[in-house]
Amino acid sequence: MAFVSTCIETTARYLNVSYKEVFLRMKNVDMIEKYIFKNYEVLHTQSREYIAENMAECLKIWEAKK
């Protein structure tokens, strides 16, 4: 769960919004379970900058599909 928190907080800073907003948006599209947990092995080896950019782009795409 610590890694999920890091992803949420890093993405929130990148998007310049609150971590609560990012959490709710990710939860709404089930990104935490289906993307962060599922890809943990790869994601946790990346830099925070990469994670922030990747999470923001993924969130944008997933929200557009919903």
C-alpha positions in Angstrom: 0.0 0.0 0.0 2.9 2.4 0.5 3.7 2.2 -3.2 0.1 3.0 -4.1 0.3 6.1 -1.8 3.5 7.1 -3.5 1.9 6.8 -6.9 -1.1 8.8 -5.9 0.9 11.6 -4.2 3.4 11.8 -7.0 0.7 12.0 -9.6 -1.2 14.6 -7.6 1.9 16.8 -7.4 2.5 16.3 -11.2 -1.1 17.3 -12.0 -1.1 20.1 -9.3 -4.2 18.8 -7.6 -5.0 17.2 -4.2 -4.1 13.6 -3.5 -7.7 13.0 -2.6 -8.8 14.0 -6.1 -6.3 11.7 -7.7 -7.3 8.8 -5.4 -11.0 9.3 -6.2 -10.3 9.5 -9.9 -8.1 6.4 -9.8 -10.7 4.5 -7.7 -13.5 5.5 -10.1 -11.8 3.8 -13.1 -10.4 1.0 -10.9 -6.8 2.0 -11.8 -5.4 1.1 -8.4 -6.4 -2.6 -8.6 -6.1 -3.1 -12.4 -3.0 -1.1 -13.1 -0.9 -0.2 -10.1 -1.2 -3.5 -8.3 -1.2 -5.5 -11.5 2.0 -3.8 -12.7 3.8 -3.4 -9.4 6.8 -5.4 -10.3 7.7 -3.1 -13.3 6.4 0.2 -11.9 8.3 0.1 -8.6 11.6 0.0 -10.4 10.9 3.3 -12.2 11.7 6.9 -11.1 9.1 9.1 -9.5 9.1 11.3 -12.5 8.3 8.4 -14.8 5.6 7.2 -12.5 4.0 10.6 -12.3 3.9 11.0 -16.1 2.8 7.4 -16.6 0.0 7.5 -14.1 -1.3 10.9 -15.3 -1.4 9.6 -18.9 -3.0 6.3 -17.9 -5.6 8.1 -15.8 -6.5 10.4 -18.7 -6.9 7.5 -21.1 -8.9 5.4 -18.7 -11.2 8.3 -17.8 -11.8 9.0 -21.5 -12.9 5.4 -22.0 -15.4 5.4 -19.1 
